[in-house]
Amino acid sequence: MSKKTFACKDIGMQCGFTAEAKDEHELMGKIAKHAKEAHQMNTIDDATMKKVKAAIKSA
Ligand SMILES: [Zn+2]
């Protein structure tokens, strides 16, 4: 099974957060929680969502 990883710095954030999960759905949940807590993003707008999805890597 491959897993999905994400690093906040890959979308240009000055942030050391990384996440990994077994699939994109679970990973997006972790990213949304982090964005809310660390970046005060209560919702992720479409432009940011596109960047996030482009930055997700399969490991
Ligand atoms: Zn971050």
N, CA, C, O and the ligand as a Tripos MOL2 file, in Angstrom:
@<TRIPOS>MOLECULE
protein
  237   235    60     0     0
PROTEIN
NO_CHARGES

@<TRIPOS>ATOM
      1 N           0.8350   -1.2080    0.0000 N.3       1 MET1
      2 CA          0.0000    0.0000    0.0000 C.3       1 MET1
      3 C           0.8650    1.2510    0.0000 C.2       1 MET1
      4 O           1.7680    1.3900    0.8250 O.2       1 MET1
      5 N           0.5900    2.1470   -0.9150 N.am      2 SER2
      6 CA          1.2940    3.4210   -0.9000 C.3       2 SER2
      7 C           0.6040    4.3420    0.0930 C.2       2 SER2
      8 O          -0.5500    4.1290    0.4660 O.2       2 SER2
      9 N           1.3200    5.3500    0.5070 N.am      3 LYS3
     10 CA          0.6920    6.3510    1.3610 C.3       3 LYS3
     11 C           0.9170    7.7150    0.7560 C.2       3 LYS3
     12 O           1.7570    7.9040   -0.1240 O.2       3 LYS3
     13 N           0.1370    8.6680    1.2580 N.am      4 LYS4
     14 CA          0.1830   10.0280    0.7440 C.3       4 LYS4
     15 C           0.8500   10.9160    1.7780 C.2       4 LYS4
     16 O           0.5900   10.8000    2.9760 O.2       4 LYS4
     17 N           1.7080   11.7990    1.3070 N.am      5 THR5
     18 CA          2.3640   12.7260    2.2300 C.3       5 THR5
     19 C           2.1970   14.1620    1.7300 C.2       5 THR5
     20 O           1.9910   14.4200    0.5440 O.2       5 THR5
     21 N           2.2960   15.0820    2.6900 N.am      6 PHE6
     22 CA          2.1640   16.5020    2.3870 C.3       6 PHE6
     23 C           3.0890   17.2820    3.3090 C.2       6 PHE6
     24 O           3.1940   16.9750    4.4960 O.2       6 PHE6
     25 N           3.7580   18.2890    2.7650 N.am      7 ALA7
     26 CA          4.5780   19.1950    3.5770 C.3       7 ALA7
     27 C           4.1090   20.6210    3.3280 C.2       7 ALA7
     28 O           4.0110   21.0670    2.1850 O.2       7 ALA7
     29 N           3.8210   21.3230    4.4070 N.am      8 CYS8
     30 CA          3.2990   22.6860    4.2940 C.3       8 CYS8
     31 C           4.2520   23.5870    3.5060 C.2       8 CYS8
     32 O           3.8090   24.4510    2.7480 O.2       8 CYS8
     33 N           5.5340   23.3890    3.6820 N.am      9 LYS9
     34 CA          6.4910   24.2560    2.9870 C.3       9 LYS9
     35 C           6.3950   24.1120    1.4680 C.2       9 LYS9
     36 O           6.7940   25.0160    0.7340 O.2       9 LYS9
     37 N           5.8670   22.9810    0.9940 N.am     10 ASP10
     38 CA          5.7370   22.7790   -0.4540 C.3      10 ASP10
     39 C           4.6820   23.6810   -1.0970 C.2      10 ASP10
     40 O           4.6380   23.8120   -2.3210 O.2      10 ASP10
     41 N           3.8420   24.2950   -0.2830 N.am     11 ILE11
     42 CA          2.9220   25.2950   -0.8500 C.3      11 ILE11
     43 C           3.3590   26.7060   -0.4640 C.2      11 ILE11
     44 O           2.5720   27.6510   -0.5200 O.2      11 ILE11
     45 N           4.6200   26.8300   -0.0730 N.am     12 GLY12
     46 CA          5.1770   28.1550    0.1570 C.3      12 GLY12
     47 C           4.9990   28.7040    1.5550 C.2      12 GLY12
     48 O           5.2580   29.8810    1.8050 O.2      12 GLY12
     49 N           4.5520   27.8440    2.4780 N.am     13 MET13
     50 CA          4.3770   28.2810    3.8560 C.3      13 MET13
     51 C           5.7120   28.2030    4.6050 C.2      13 MET13
     52 O           6.5210   27.3050    4.3710 O.2      13 MET13
     53 N           5.9190   29.1520    5.5000 N.am     14 GLN14
     54 CA          7.0670   29.0940    6.4020 C.3      14 GLN14
     55 C           6.6430   28.2370    7.5860 C.2      14 GLN14
     56 O           6.3070   28.7490    8.6540 O.2      14 GLN14
     57 N           6.6630   26.9470    7.3810 N.am     15 CYS15
     58 CA          6.0160   26.0610    8.3310 C.3      15 CYS15
     59 C           6.6390   24.6800    8.2000 C.2      15 CYS15
     60 O           6.8550   24.2020    7.0860 O.2      15 CYS15
     61 N           6.9270   24.0420    9.3080 N.am     16 GLY16
     62 CA          7.5780   22.7420    9.2790 C.3      16 GLY16
     63 C           6.6190   21.5630    9.3250 C.2      16 GLY16
     64 O           7.0430   20.4190    9.4850 O.2      16 GLY16
     65 N           5.3220   21.8400    9.1850 N.am     17 PHE17
     66 CA          4.3220   20.7680    9.3010 C.3      17 PHE17
     67 C           4.4010   19.7780    8.1410 C.2      17 PHE17
     68 O           4.5050   20.1650    6.9770 O.2      17 PHE17
     69 N           4.3510   18.5130    8.4810 N.am     18 THR18
     70 CA          4.1970   17.4830    7.4560 C.3      18 THR18
     71 C           3.1130   16.5230    7.9360 C.2      18 THR18
     72 O           2.8740   16.3860    9.1350 O.2      18 THR18
     73 N           2.4680   15.8680    6.9900 N.am     19 ALA19
     74 CA          1.4270   14.9030    7.3410 C.3      19 ALA19
     75 C           1.5520   13.7110    6.4150 C.2      19 ALA19
     76 O           2.0250   13.8230    5.2840 O.2      19 ALA19
     77 N           1.1200   12.5750    6.9160 N.am     20 GLU20
     78 CA          1.0120   11.4220    6.0310 C.3      20 GLU20
     79 C          -0.2290   10.6440    6.4070 C.2      20 GLU20
     80 O          -0.6730   10.6640    7.5550 O.2      20 GLU20
     81 N          -0.7780    9.9610    5.4250 N.am     21 ALA21
     82 CA         -2.0040    9.2060    5.6400 C.3      21 ALA21
     83 C          -2.1010    8.1270    4.5790 C.2      21 ALA21
     84 O          -1.3390    8.1070    3.6130 O.2      21 ALA21
     85 N          -3.0570    7.2300    4.7820 N.am     22 LYS22
     86 CA         -3.1540    6.0970    3.8600 C.3      22 LYS22
     87 C          -3.8370    6.4670    2.5470 C.2      22 LYS22
     88 O          -3.6650    5.7860    1.5360 O.2      22 LYS22
     89 N          -4.6130    7.5500    2.5700 N.am     23 ASP23
     90 CA         -5.2230    7.9950    1.3190 C.3      23 ASP23
     91 C          -5.4370    9.5060    1.3500 C.2      23 ASP23
     92 O          -5.2700   10.1540    2.3830 O.2      23 ASP23
     93 N          -5.8080   10.0450    0.2030 N.am     24 GLU24
     94 CA         -5.9070   11.4960    0.0850 C.3      24 GLU24
     95 C          -7.0070   12.0660    0.9780 C.2      24 GLU24
     96 O          -6.8610   13.1570    1.5290 O.2      24 GLU24
     97 N          -8.0920   11.3350    1.1160 N.am     25 HIS25
     98 CA         -9.2070   11.8200    1.9480 C.3      25 HIS25
     99 C          -8.7600   12.0220    3.3960 C.2      25 HIS25
    100 O          -9.0420   13.0520    4.0080 O.2      25 HIS25
    101 N          -8.0550   11.0150    3.9370 N.am     26 GLU26
    102 CA         -7.5860   11.1100    5.3150 C.3      26 GLU26
    103 C          -6.5510   12.2310    5.4400 C.2      26 GLU26
    104 O          -6.5400   12.9830    6.4150 O.2      26 GLU26
    105 N          -5.6860   12.3220    4.4320 N.am     27 LEU27
    106 CA         -4.6580   13.3620    4.4540 C.3      27 LEU27
    107 C          -5.2890   14.7510    4.4240 C.2      27 LEU27
    108 O          -4.8560   15.6390    5.1580 O.2      27 LEU27
    109 N          -6.2920   14.9460    3.5960 N.am     28 MET28
    110 CA         -6.9400   16.2650    3.5210 C.3      28 MET28
    111 C          -7.5510   16.6440    4.8600 C.2      28 MET28
    112 O          -7.5520   17.8180    5.2320 O.2      28 MET28
    113 N          -8.0710   15.6640    5.5840 N.am     29 GLY29
    114 CA         -8.6100   15.9310    6.9140 C.3      29 GLY29
    115 C          -7.5490   16.4610    7.8570 C.2      29 GLY29
    116 O          -7.7840   17.4080    8.6080 O.2      29 GLY29
    117 N          -6.3660   15.8370    7.8100 N.am     30 LYS30
    118 CA         -5.2550   16.2830    8.6610 C.3      30 LYS30
    119 C          -4.7850   17.6730    8.2550 C.2      30 LYS30
    120 O          -4.4770   18.5080    9.1060 O.2      30 LYS30
    121 N          -4.7320   17.9140    6.9490 N.am     31 ILE31
    122 CA         -4.2890   19.2230    6.4560 C.3      31 ILE31
    123 C          -5.2930   20.3030    6.8570 C.2      31 ILE31
    124 O          -4.9010   21.3910    7.2800 O.2      31 ILE31
    125 N          -6.5810   20.0040    6.7260 N.am     32 ALA32
    126 CA         -7.6100   20.9890    7.0810 C.3      32 ALA32
    127 C          -7.5220   21.3600    8.5570 C.2      32 ALA32
    128 O          -7.6570   22.5290    8.9180 O.2      32 ALA32
    129 N          -7.2960   20.3610    9.4110 N.am     33 LYS33
    130 CA         -7.1770   20.5960   10.8530 C.3      33 LYS33
    131 C          -5.9500   21.4700   11.1370 C.2      33 LYS33
    132 O          -6.0190   22.4190   11.9170 O.2      33 LYS33
    133 N          -4.8380   21.1360   10.4980 N.am     34 HIS34
    134 CA         -3.6150   21.9160   10.6770 C.3      34 HIS34
    135 C          -3.7990   23.3510   10.1830 C.2      34 HIS34
    136 O          -3.3830   24.2970   10.8520 O.2      34 HIS34
    137 N          -4.4190   23.5120    9.0200 N.am     35 ALA35
    138 CA         -4.6040   24.8450    8.4400 C.3      35 ALA35
    139 C          -5.4240   25.7260    9.3740 C.2      35 ALA35
    140 O          -5.1620   26.9200    9.5210 O.2      35 ALA35
    141 N          -6.4180   25.1130    9.9980 N.am     36 LYS36
    142 CA         -7.2900   25.8380   10.9210 C.3      36 LYS36
    143 C          -6.5320   26.2410   12.1850 C.2      36 LYS36
    144 O          -6.6200   27.3830   12.6370 O.2      36 LYS36
    145 N          -5.7840   25.2840   12.7510 N.am     37 GLU37
    146 CA         -5.1190   25.5310   14.0310 C.3      37 GLU37
    147 C          -3.8780   26.4040   13.8760 C.2      37 GLU37
    148 O          -3.6200   27.2720   14.7100 O.2      37 GLU37
    149 N          -3.1110   26.1760   12.8120 N.am     38 ALA38
    150 CA         -1.8230   26.8550   12.6810 C.3      38 ALA38
    151 C          -1.8890   28.0960   11.8020 C.2      38 ALA38
    152 O          -1.1070   29.0280   11.9850 O.2      38 ALA38
    153 N          -2.8110   28.1150   10.8570 N.am     39 HIS39
    154 CA         -2.8290   29.2200    9.8980 C.3      39 HIS39
    155 C          -4.1430   29.9940    9.9060 C.2      39 HIS39
    156 O          -4.3870   30.8280    9.0350 O.2      39 HIS39
    157 N          -4.9820   29.7120   10.8900 N.am     40 GLN40
    158 CA         -6.2700   30.4050   11.0310 C.3      40 GLN40
    159 C          -7.0960   30.3570    9.7410 C.2      40 GLN40
    160 O          -7.8270   31.2970    9.4310 O.2      40 GLN40
    161 N          -6.9750   29.2620    8.9970 N.am     41 MET41
    162 CA         -7.7970   29.0870    7.8010 C.3      41 MET41
    163 C          -8.9830   28.2070    8.1720 C.2      41 MET41
    164 O          -8.8630   26.9830    8.2320 O.2      41 MET41
    165 N         -10.1110   28.8270    8.4170 N.am     42 ASN42
    166 CA        -11.2830   28.0340    8.7700 C.3      42 ASN42
    167 C         -11.8160   27.2720    7.5770 C.2      42 ASN42
    168 O         -12.3890   26.1910    7.7180 O.2      42 ASN42
    169 N         -11.6260   27.8340    6.4210 N.am     43 THR43
    170 CA        -11.9200   27.0980    5.2040 C.3      43 THR43
    171 C         -10.7180   27.2530    4.2780 C.2      43 THR43
    172 O         -10.0070   28.2570    4.3190 O.2      43 THR43
    173 N         -10.5090   26.2560    3.4570 N.am     44 ILE44
    174 CA         -9.4180   26.3150    2.4890 C.3      44 ILE44
    175 C         -10.0250   26.7280    1.1550 C.2      44 ILE44
    176 O         -10.8950   26.0400    0.6200 O.2      44 ILE44
    177 N          -9.5590   27.8590    0.6220 N.am     45 ASP45
    178 CA        -10.1670   28.3290   -0.6300 C.3      45 ASP45
    179 C          -9.6820   27.4930   -1.8200 C.2      45 ASP45
    180 O          -8.7400   26.7090   -1.7100 O.2      45 ASP45
    181 N         -10.3540   27.6840   -2.9540 N.am     46 ASP46
    182 CA        -10.0790   26.8310   -4.1230 C.3      46 ASP46
    183 C          -8.6340   26.9200   -4.5880 C.2      46 ASP46
    184 O          -8.0380   25.9080   -4.9570 O.2      46 ASP46
    185 N          -8.0630   28.1230   -4.5750 N.am     47 ALA47
    186 CA         -6.6870   28.2990   -5.0480 C.3      47 ALA47
    187 C          -5.7130   27.5440   -4.1460 C.2      47 ALA47
    188 O          -4.7860   26.8890   -4.6220 O.2      47 ALA47
    189 N          -5.9400   27.6490   -2.8360 N.am     48 THR48
    190 CA         -5.0650   26.9450   -1.8930 C.3      48 THR48
    191 C          -5.2670   25.4380   -2.0080 C.2      48 THR48
    192 O          -4.3090   24.6670   -1.9410 O.2      48 THR48
    193 N          -6.5200   25.0280   -2.1820 N.am     49 MET49
    194 CA         -6.8240   23.6080   -2.3260 C.3      49 MET49
    195 C          -6.0960   23.0040   -3.5350 C.2      49 MET49
    196 O          -5.5930   21.8820   -3.4640 O.2      49 MET49
    197 N          -6.0430   23.7500   -4.6340 N.am     50 LYS50
    198 CA         -5.3270   23.2760   -5.8210 C.3      50 LYS50
    199 C          -3.8470   23.1180   -5.5360 C.2      50 LYS50
    200 O          -3.2240   22.1450   -5.9600 O.2      50 LYS50
    201 N          -3.2780   24.0960   -4.8040 N.am     51 LYS51
    202 CA         -1.8530   24.0050   -4.4490 C.3      51 LYS51
    203 C          -1.6040   22.8020   -3.5580 C.2      51 LYS51
    204 O          -0.6360   22.0640   -3.7420 O.2      51 LYS51
    205 N          -2.4990   22.6110   -2.5810 N.am     52 VAL52
    206 CA         -2.3490   21.4780   -1.6600 C.3      52 VAL52
    207 C          -2.3820   20.1680   -2.4360 C.2      52 VAL52
    208 O          -1.5280   19.3030   -2.2420 O.2      52 VAL52
    209 N          -3.3630   20.0260   -3.3100 N.am     53 LYS53
    210 CA         -3.5010   18.7660   -4.0580 C.3      53 LYS53
    211 C          -2.3000   18.5190   -4.9600 C.2      53 LYS53
    212 O          -1.8660   17.3800   -5.1300 O.2      53 LYS53
    213 N          -1.7630   19.6010   -5.5410 N.am     54 ALA54
    214 CA         -0.5780   19.4740   -6.3940 C.3      54 ALA54
    215 C           0.6590   19.0800   -5.5820 C.2      54 ALA54
    216 O           1.5960   18.4770   -6.1050 O.2      54 ALA54
    217 N           0.6410   19.4370   -4.2900 N.am     55 ALA55
    218 CA          1.8160   19.1890   -3.4380 C.3      55 ALA55
    219 C           1.7770   17.8250   -2.7520 C.2      55 ALA55
    220 O           2.7670   17.4050   -2.1510 O.2      55 ALA55
    221 N           0.6490   17.1360   -2.8370 N.am     56 ILE56
    222 CA          0.5490   15.8060   -2.2150 C.3      56 ILE56
    223 C           1.3830   14.8140   -2.9910 C.2      56 ILE56
    224 O           1.2880   14.7190   -4.2140 O.2      56 ILE56
    225 N           2.2050   14.0720   -2.2590 N.am     57 LYS57
    226 CA          3.0800   13.0860   -2.9090 C.3      57 LYS57
    227 C           2.6820   11.6760   -2.4770 C.2      57 LYS57
    228 O           2.2230   11.4550   -1.3570 O.2      57 LYS57
    229 N           2.8670   10.7490   -3.3790 N.am     58 SER58
    230 CA          2.6820    9.3420   -3.0350 C.3      58 SER58
    231 C           4.0210    8.7770   -2.6080 C.2      58 SER58
    232 O           5.0210    8.9250   -3.3100 O.2      58 SER58
    233 N           4.0370    8.1300   -1.4550 N.am     59 ALA59
    234 CA          5.2880    7.5860   -0.9350 C.3      59 ALA59
    235 C           5.1740    6.0690   -0.8220 C.2      59 ALA59
    236 O           6.1230    5.4070   -0.4030 O.2      59 ALA59
    237 ZN          1.5020   24.7920    8.1080 Zn       60 ZN60
@<TRIPOS>BOND
     1     1     2 1
     2     2     3 1
     3     3     4 2
     4     3     5 am
     5     5     6 1
     6     6     7 1
     7     7     8 2
     8     7     9 am
     9     9    10 1
    10    10    11 1
    11    11    12 2
    12    11    13 am
    13    13    14 1
    14    14    15 1
    15    15    16 2
    16    15    17 am
    17    17    18 1
    18    18    19 1
    19    19    20 2
    20    19    21 am
    21    21    22 1
    22    22    23 1
    23    23    24 2
    24    23    25 am
    25    25    26 1
    26    26    27 1
    27    27    28 2
    28    27    29 am
    29    29    30 1
    30    30    31 1
    31    31    32 2
    32    31    33 am
    33    33    34 1
    34    34    35 1
    35    35    36 2
    36    35    37 am
    37    37    38 1
    38    38    39 1
    39    39    40 2
    40    39    41 am
    41    41    42 1
    42    42    43 1
    43    43    44 2
    44    43    45 am
    45    45    46 1
    46    46    47 1
    47    47    48 2
    48    47    49 am
    49    49    50 1
    50    50    51 1
    51    51    52 2
    52    51    53 am
    53    53    54 1
    54    54    55 1
    55    55    56 2
    56    55    57 am
    57    57    58 1
    58    58    59 1
    59    59    60 2
    60    59    61 am
    61    61    62 1
    62    62    63 1
    63    63    64 2
    64    63    65 am
    65    65    66 1
    66    66    67 1
    67    67    68 2
    68    67    69 am
    69    69    70 1
    70    70    71 1
    71    71    72 2
    72    71    73 am
    73    73    74 1
    74    74    75 1
    75    75    76 2
    76    75    77 am
    77    77    78 1
    78    78    79 1
    79    79    80 2
    80    79    81 am
    81    81    82 1
    82    82    83 1
    83    83    84 2
    84    83    85 am
    85    85    86 1
    86    86    87 1
    87    87    88 2
    88    87    89 am
    89    89    90 1
    90    90    91 1
    91    91    92 2
    92    91    93 am
    93    93    94 1
    94    94    95 1
    95    95    96 2
    96    95    97 am
    97    97    98 1
    98    98    99 1
    99    99   100 2
   100    99   101 am
   101   101   102 1
   102   102   103 1
   103   103   104 2
   104   103   105 am
   105   105   106 1
   106   106   107 1
   107   107   108 2
   108   107   109 am
   109   109   110 1
   110   110   111 1
   111   111   112 2
   112   111   113 am
   113   113   114 1
   114   114   115 1
   115   115   116 2
   116   115   117 am
   117   117   118 1
   118   118   119 1
   119   119   120 2
   120   119   121 am
   121   121   122 1
   122   122   123 1
   123   123   124 2
   124   123   125 am
   125   125   126 1
   126   126   127 1
   127   127   128 2
   128   127   129 am
   129   129   130 1
   130   130   131 1
   131   131   132 2
   132   131   133 am
   133   133   134 1
   134   134   135 1
   135   135   136 2
   136   135   137 am
   137   137   138 1
   138   138   139 1
   139   139   140 2
   140   139   141 am
   141   141   142 1
   142   142   143 1
   143   143   144 2
   144   143   145 am
   145   145   146 1
   146   146   147 1
   147   147   148 2
   148   147   149 am
   149   149   150 1
   150   150   151 1
   151   151   152 2
   152   151   153 am
   153   153   154 1
   154   154   155 1
   155   155   156 2
   156   155   157 am
   157   157   158 1
   158   158   159 1
   159   159   160 2
   160   159   161 am
   161   161   162 1
   162   162   163 1
   163   163   164 2
   164   163   165 am
   165   165   166 1
   166   166   167 1
   167   167   168 2
   168   167   169 am
   169   169   170 1
   170   170   171 1
   171   171   172 2
   172   171   173 am
   173   173   174 1
   174   174   175 1
   175   175   176 2
   176   175   177 am
   177   177   178 1
   178   178   179 1
   179   179   180 2
   180   179   181 am
   181   181   182 1
   182   182   183 1
   183   183   184 2
   184   183   185 am
   185   185   186 1
   186   186   187 1
   187   187   188 2
   188   187   189 am
   189   189   190 1
   190   190   191 1
   191   191   192 2
   192   191   193 am
   193   193   194 1
   194   194   195 1
   195   195   196 2
   196   195   197 am
   197   197   198 1
   198   198   199 1
   199   199   200 2
   200   199   201 am
   201   201   202 1
   202   202   203 1
   203   203   204 2
   204   203   205 am
   205   205   206 1
   206   206   207 1
   207   207   208 2
   208   207   209 am
   209   209   210 1
   210   210   211 1
   211   211   212 2
   212   211   213 am
   213   213   214 1
   214   214   215 1
   215   215   216 2
   216   215   217 am
   217   217   218 1
   218   218   219 1
   219   219   220 2
   220   219   221 am
   221   221   222 1
   222   222   223 1
   223   223   224 2
   224   223   225 am
   225   225   226 1
   226   226   227 1
   227   227   228 2
   228   227   229 am
   229   229   230 1
   230   230   231 1
   231   231   232 2
   232   231   233 am
   233   233   234 1
   234   234   235 1
   235   235   236 2
@<TRIPOS>SUBSTRUCTURE
     1 MET1         2 RESIDUE 1 A MET
     2 SER2         6 RESIDUE 1 A SER
     3 LYS3        10 RESIDUE 1 A LYS
     4 LYS4        14 RESIDUE 1 A LYS
     5 THR5        18 RESIDUE 1 A THR
     6 PHE6        22 RESIDUE 1 A PHE
     7 ALA7        26 RESIDUE 1 A ALA
     8 CYS8        30 RESIDUE 1 A CYS
     9 LYS9        34 RESIDUE 1 A LYS
    10 ASP10       38 RESIDUE 1 A ASP
    11 ILE11       42 RESIDUE 1 A ILE
    12 GLY12       46 RESIDUE 1 A GLY
    13 MET13       50 RESIDUE 1 A MET
    14 GLN14       54 RESIDUE 1 A GLN
    15 CYS15       58 RESIDUE 1 A CYS
    16 GLY16       62 RESIDUE 1 A GLY
    17 PHE17       66 RESIDUE 1 A PHE
    18 THR18       70 RESIDUE 1 A THR
    19 ALA19       74 RESIDUE 1 A ALA
    20 GLU20       78 RESIDUE 1 A GLU
    21 ALA21       82 RESIDUE 1 A ALA
    22 LYS22       86 RESIDUE 1 A LYS
    23 ASP23       90 RESIDUE 1 A ASP
    24 GLU24       94 RESIDUE 1 A GLU
    25 HIS25       98 RESIDUE 1 A HIS
    26 GLU26      102 RESIDUE 1 A GLU
    27 LEU27      106 RESIDUE 1 A LEU
    28 MET28      110 RESIDUE 1 A MET
    29 GLY29      114 RESIDUE 1 A GLY
    30 LYS30      118 RESIDUE 1 A LYS
    31 ILE31      122 RESIDUE 1 A ILE
    32 ALA32      126 RESIDUE 1 A ALA
    33 LYS33      130 RESIDUE 1 A LYS
    34 HIS34      134 RESIDUE 1 A HIS
    35 ALA35      138 RESIDUE 1 A ALA
    36 LYS36      142 RESIDUE 1 A LYS
    37 GLU37      146 RESIDUE 1 A GLU
    38 ALA38      150 RESIDUE 1 A ALA
    39 HIS39      154 RESIDUE 1 A HIS
    40 GLN40      158 RESIDUE 1 A GLN
    41 MET41      162 RESIDUE 1 A MET
    42 ASN42      166 RESIDUE 1 A ASN
    43 THR43      170 RESIDUE 1 A THR
    44 ILE44      174 RESIDUE 1 A ILE
    45 ASP45      178 RESIDUE 1 A ASP
    46 ASP46      182 RESIDUE 1 A ASP
    47 ALA47      186 RESIDUE 1 A ALA
    48 THR48      190 RESIDUE 1 A THR
    49 MET49      194 RESIDUE 1 A MET
    50 LYS50      198 RESIDUE 1 A LYS
    51 LYS51      202 RESIDUE 1 A LYS
    52 VAL52      206 RESIDUE 1 A VAL
    53 LYS53      210 RESIDUE 1 A LYS
    54 ALA54      214 RESIDUE 1 A ALA
    55 ALA55      218 RESIDUE 1 A ALA
    56 ILE56      222 RESIDUE 1 A ILE
    57 LYS57      226 RESIDUE 1 A LYS
    58 SER58      230 RESIDUE 1 A SER
    59 ALA59      234 RESIDUE 1 A ALA
    60 ZN60       237 GROUP 0 **** ****
